[in-house]
């Protein structure tokens, strides 16, 4: 059986990092999945490509030759795509983007409208997801992420910041006797949290206030957290642009600021991203101003 291109790209990452663990971190896949990919590749090629030991990975002679061929194929693949995509005046194709829900309505979708009006031959695929998405496996050209990036090996550019705060409905605030003078007392309130915040959740507020809470409700979707906060269930960490985006229907009150979280653009292109991607990043920067 002929090896597929994605297995060959994984092989390149393993060789470049000299570690299944490092390759798994870079590709956002489990170590066992990387190992299975290499085993499948060796079965397809009917030869051993890597010599494995407890401390290191080394290429066999066949593996060294195959690695050079994989690099050539990767370069040819990238060049072929760019030859189609890189018409800067009128690009064509599909731009695949992933972004958290917090940015989609107020930032990403307005940028998409401008982008598609500018480039009639382009189409856009948006994956709204608060959790990290595997760029290579999901064929994502551009990822927009908020907050601290851990163990990230993709190309990263900071493009802005997102203000956040603890928000609650006025009815819930009144039921608690109002916003306390000592914000440490917020620890006793019912909290609504996103899955990525963990359990328990740690909050660091202004003036050195810090506490941990066990959320009463946890969700993996920002829109659901927003609805629960609007229903008066409790207090929730929300982006300012989400909590205040619909002032007519959204009566949430900011109980405490949480500061600004950085916003990053990530991609897996070897050098600078192509024009079709760079232009969309510029549009997002403009929406964030």
Buried (B, 14 or more C-beta within 10 A) or exposed (E): EEBEEEBBBBBBBBBEBEBBEBBBBBBBBEBEBBBBBBEBBBEBBEBEBBEEEEEEBEBBEBBEEBBEEBBEBBEEEBEEEEEEBEBEEEBEBEBBBBBBBBBBBBBBBBBBEBBBEEBEEBEBEBEBBBEBBEBBEBEBBBBBBBEEBEEBBBBBBEBBEBBBBBBBBEEBBEEBEEBBEEBBBBEEBBBBBBBEBEEEBEBEBEEEBEBEBEBBBBBEBBBBBBEBBBEBBBBBBBBBBBBBBEEEEBEBBBBBEBEEBBBBBBBBBEEEBBBBBBBBBEBBBEBBE
